[in-house]
Structure formats: structure tokens, C-alpha cells
């Protein structure tokens, strides 16, 4: 079975979309000058990770490769956990502008998990789980190609 090669247009459409997203981040950063640069940069990194995952999954589907149940489960788990993690990320619970621990404590919200962990801690737990599932997707996504010869695998 010889796989068909993907057209350059397939890759180009996704690469242009990814570039537009990154240029939008750059223009937004120049115009609005975010005060919390670390969170802004983290947002760019997260978005690029998700863009890469989407690119790889879309290109795999476009080349008529199948998704096995384990990678499919990991993709769904990644989407759910990233959604929950990003909810807490956008709560703006931490700030790099705070000068003293007392000012930092004033921004704290009541503990939401087990009477000990606040929303910022939950963001850390969920983002760690989301990163785990994201990398698990990349680890298992090509399991359907175990029996395919290397020279018959489309590279994108």
C-alpha cells in the first residue's frame, strides 16, 4: 500500500494560520504592552503547543491515517484538561508587579480545593496534567504506523 503524498497546499494553509496567530500575538504585545509579560509569554507558549498538536492531528487525518483508541482518548483528555486549566489561567490570580508578600496575600482568594489549595494552585495542577496529556498524544499518535515501512510513511 503506497500512501499518497500530501499537497503543499495542505501544509501551507495550516502554516499560514499558525503564523497569523503568532503575528497577532506580536502585534497585540506591541500595541497593548501587557504588564504581566511572563503570563503573556506563557500564553504564547501554550497557544503554540496547541497549534502544533492541532497541526499534527489534522495532517495525520488528511493523510488518511487512522486514530487508535488510546491516542483518541488522550486527545479528548487533553482538550478537557486544557480547557479547565485555561479557565484558571485567565483568572489573573498572580502578578509580577506585587512588591511585598502582604500585597500578594491581599490578592489571594479563598481556598477552593480541600480547604488548602487556591485557584492558582489548581491552575498548576491542571496545567501539569494538560501538559502530560499533550505529550502523551504526541507519544501515542503514530502507534498505527508500527507495521508500516518507513519509506511509506508521509512526513509532514
C-alpha positions as CSV (number, residue, x, y, z in Angstrom):
1,X,0.0,0.0,0.0
2,X,1.6,3.3,-1.1
3,X,0.3,6.4,0.7
4,X,-0.5,9.4,-1.3
5,X,1.7,12.5,-0.7
6,X,0.0,15.5,0.8
7,X,-0.2,18.5,-1.3
8,X,1.9,21.6,-0.4
9,X,-1.4,23.5,0.0
10,X,-2.4,21.3,2.9
11,X,0.6,22.3,4.9
12,X,0.6,25.9,3.7
13,X,-2.9,26.6,4.9
14,X,-2.2,25.4,8.4
15,X,1.2,27.1,8.5
16,X,-0.3,30.4,7.4
17,X,-3.0,30.1,10.0
18,X,-0.3,29.4,12.7
19,X,1.7,32.4,11.5
20,X,-1.3,34.7,11.6
21,X,-1.9,33.6,15.2
22,X,1.7,34.3,16.2
23,X,1.8,37.7,14.4
24,X,-1.5,38.6,16.2
25,X,0.2,37.9,19.5
26,X,3.2,40.1,18.4
27,X,1.0,43.0,17.3
28,X,-1.1,42.7,20.5
29,X,2.1,42.8,22.6
30,X,3.3,45.9,20.7
31,X,0.1,47.8,20.9
32,X,-1.1,47.0,24.4
33,X,2.2,46.3,26.2
34,X,1.0,43.7,28.7
35,X,2.1,44.5,32.2
36,X,2.5,40.8,33.1
37,X,5.0,39.8,30.5
38,X,5.6,36.4,32.0
39,X,2.0,35.4,31.7
40,X,1.8,36.9,28.2
41,X,4.8,34.8,27.1
42,X,3.3,31.7,28.8
43,X,0.1,32.2,26.9
44,X,2.1,32.3,23.6
45,X,3.9,29.1,24.5
46,X,0.6,27.3,25.4
47,X,-1.1,28.5,22.2
48,X,1.9,27.3,20.1
49,X,1.8,23.9,21.8
50,X,-1.9,23.6,21.0
51,X,-1.3,24.8,17.4
52,X,1.4,22.2,17.0
53,X,-0.9,19.4,18.3
54,X,-3.7,20.5,16.1
55,X,-1.4,20.7,13.0
56,X,-0.1,17.2,13.6
57,X,-3.5,15.7,14.2
58,X,-5.0,17.4,11.1
59,X,-2.1,16.4,8.9
60,X,-2.4,12.9,10.1
61,X,-6.1,12.8,9.3
62,X,-5.5,14.5,5.9
63,X,-3.1,11.7,5.0
64,X,-5.8,9.1,5.7
65,X,-4.1,7.7,8.8
66,X,-6.3,6.4,11.5
67,X,-6.5,7.3,15.2
68,X,-6.3,4.4,17.6
69,X,-8.5,4.4,20.7
70,X,-5.7,5.3,23.1
71,X,-4.5,8.4,21.2
72,X,-8.1,9.4,20.7
73,X,-8.7,9.2,24.5
74,X,-5.6,11.2,25.1
75,X,-6.8,13.9,22.6
76,X,-10.1,14.2,24.3
77,X,-8.5,14.2,27.8
78,X,-6.0,16.9,26.6
79,X,-8.9,19.1,25.3
80,X,-10.9,18.8,28.5
81,X,-8.0,19.3,30.9
82,X,-6.5,22.3,28.9
83,X,-10.0,23.8,28.9
84,X,-10.2,23.6,32.7
85,X,-6.6,24.7,33.1
86,X,-7.1,27.8,30.9
87,X,-10.2,28.8,32.9
88,X,-8.0,29.1,36.0
89,X,-5.1,30.7,33.9
90,X,-7.3,33.5,32.9
91,X,-8.4,34.3,36.4
92,X,-5.4,36.6,36.8
93,X,-4.6,35.4,40.2
94,X,-0.9,36.1,40.3
95,X,1.0,39.2,39.4
96,X,4.7,40.0,38.9
97,X,4.1,43.6,40.0
98,X,3.4,42.8,43.6
99,X,6.3,44.2,45.8
100,X,5.6,42.6,49.2
101,X,4.2,39.3,50.5
102,X,1.4,41.2,52.2
103,X,0.3,42.7,48.9
104,X,0.4,39.2,47.4
105,X,-1.8,37.8,50.2
106,X,-4.4,40.5,49.5
107,X,-4.9,39.1,46.0
108,X,-5.4,35.6,47.3
109,X,-8.9,34.1,47.0
110,X,-10.4,31.6,49.5
111,X,-9.1,28.1,49.2
112,X,-11.2,26.1,46.8
113,X,-9.8,22.6,46.9
114,X,-9.6,20.6,50.2
115,X,-9.6,23.8,52.2
116,X,-5.9,24.4,51.3
117,X,-5.3,25.0,47.6
118,X,-6.5,28.2,45.9
119,X,-7.3,28.8,42.3
120,X,-3.6,29.4,41.4
121,X,-2.6,26.1,42.8
122,X,-5.4,24.4,40.8
123,X,-4.1,26.1,37.7
124,X,-0.7,24.5,38.4
125,X,-2.2,21.0,38.9
126,X,-4.4,21.2,35.8
127,X,-1.7,22.7,33.6
128,X,0.7,19.9,34.6
129,X,-1.9,17.3,33.8
130,X,-2.7,19.0,30.5
131,X,1.0,19.0,29.5
132,X,1.2,15.4,30.4
133,X,-1.8,14.5,28.2
134,X,-0.4,16.8,25.4
135,X,2.9,14.9,25.3
136,X,1.0,11.6,25.7
137,X,-0.8,12.5,22.5
138,X,2.4,13.0,20.7
139,X,3.9,9.8,22.1
140,X,0.9,7.6,21.1
141,X,-0.4,9.3,17.9
142,X,1.7,7.3,15.5
143,X,1.1,3.9,17.1
144,X,-0.9,2.9,14.0
145,X,2.3,3.1,11.9
146,X,4.1,0.3,13.8
147,X,3.7,-2.1,10.9
148,X,4.2,0.4,8.0
149,X,7.5,0.6,6.3
150,X,9.4,3.8,6.9
151,X,9.6,4.8,3.2
152,X,5.7,4.6,3.0
153,X,5.1,7.0,5.9
154,X,4.2,10.5,4.7
155,X,6.3,13.1,6.5
156,X,4.8,16.4,7.3
